[in-house]
Amino acid sequence: METLEKGKYTLENPSAEELNGLLELSNQAFATFRKLSGARKAEFLDAIADEIVALGDDLVQAACEESGLPEGRIVGERGRTTGQLKLFASLVREGSWLEATVDTAIPDRQPVPKPDIRKMLVGLGPVAVFGASNFPLAFSTAGGDTASALAAGCPVIVKAHEGHPRTSDLVATAIYRAAEKTEMPEGVFTMVHGSGVVVGQALVKHPIVKAVGFTGSTYAGRALYDAAAQREVPIPVFAEMGSINPVLLMPEALDNKAEALGQLYAGSITLGVGQFCTNPGLLLAKKGASLDTFVSALSTAIEATAPAKMLNDRVHGGYTKSLEEALAQKGIEVIARSSAEANAENIEGRPTIATVEAETFLNNPKLHEEVFGPYSLIVQYDSEEELDAIVETLEGQLTVTIMAEDSEIANYSNVIDKLENITGRIIFNGVPTGVEVCPSMQHGGPYPAASDSRFTSVGTGAIRRFVRPLAFQNWPQALLPEELRDDNSLNIWRTVNGELTKDSL
């Protein structure tokens, strides 16, 4: 790249003409980038990780100042960000993710000859990525969406989050430097700042953009999804949105460890001031003495947890408003709050726990909505029939957690079957907060948890959002992609005539 100066690849509130020029650059980059080998793309991804580390304390300080998150959290998130970049580098370097499939010709087959057909996954084109507020590094400029799109061979245009512009600029500079050092095509990565509504909608509606990655609220994600669907040529929007992440506290588990569970879930509910997409916002439990013990332990821990600064004014305002609306509903009882008042000027979120009867919950959809912050609602039911009815009303979720003893879990197979149908990840005896970045992770779920439950936004499976299958029929060897040629010079796993093999043909 010729220059790293701001203004060439990073634009502030771009005009329609400026945005079009930036996207034309991305489109030109795609023509070259899509054909680069996995080894070349891996070199780029590794270099991005190295350049992010090279930013040192400047990046950590900027992210802490802009997000209000502690240094330890940011340092850990930086490690997660660079780790997932290197994970995708390993994936594309190895190559089997392309799902190369070969069916060789049978020219003398009767009644008609069989053609030679070879198929693999290829990148969609330029991808627009919207940074998230609650993860200024791992779900932002060089986060999982960007890493997986670049790994797929797609240039990326990031819409920087308004909550951490300086952090975004620093990371963007690291990407530009990595692109320059590894001789990537100009425009392989670009970034814009500006209004989420104005700039965001312009990006999604632009014909050059072929897919969108988004993490945020259901309202914003749905707006982008609708805009993309209304284009002359619709495109996919992979949005990770709202989730209340229900937790089922089974009777025997409460009987045996109610106090420990209360302390465990107080920590999960208030972790990061409740600003995780997997915050346990709904606890389901059967009435009884063990539930009373759980509530007492949870309340004690919540009362001892001090209010803390939230990410920004918008997140704090959203928490305050949605919490007030939830607590104003008929039948809601507040059972615990932090003993300290929250400092509104310091945008602090006050940990709060409420409870409600099952019948009230069943008849009030407002109580099913996410309250993004350190809040959780306990729904108390009387019978298994009520629990079954509650589960029937739940929308799509990122996670569902079951706290149970091995001896009782088999008694709830019907409930568990229903829960499997509404979630992307079902957890046994743990907490939902904490998302491991690995090939087996599924971070997504039925709507409104995500716009497409078939995909994940975390782990190597995230790359499949930004690719499509392409088949080559009767093509000369020299013109085929290297991954599909007879010699299999890349030594990748391929399915050849129905058998998984690394052998050449």
ABEGO torsion letter per residue (X at the ends): XABABBGAABBBGBBAAAAAAAAAAAAAAAAAAAABBAAAAAAAAAAAAAAAAAAEAAAAAAAAAAAGBBAAAAAAAAAAAAAAAAAAAAAAAAGAAAGBBBBBBBAABOABBBBBBBBBBBBAEBBBBBBBAABAAAABAABAAAAAAAAAGBBBBBBBBAABAAAAAAAAAAAAAAAAAAGBBBGABBBBBEBAAAAAAAAAABAABABBBBBEBAAAAAAAAAAAAABABBBBBBBBBBBAGBBBBBAAAAAAAAAAAAAAAAAAAABGGGABAABBABBBBBBEAAAAAAAAAAAAAAAABBBBBBABAAAAAAAAAAAAAAAABBGBBBABBBABBBBAAAGBBBBBBBBBBAAAAAABAAAABBBBEBBBBBBBBABAAAAAAAAAABBBBABBBBBBBAAAAAAAAAAAAAAAAABABBBBGBBABEBBBBAABBBEEBOAABABAABBABEAAAAAAABBBBBBBGBBAAABBAAABAAGAAGBBBBBGGBBBABBX
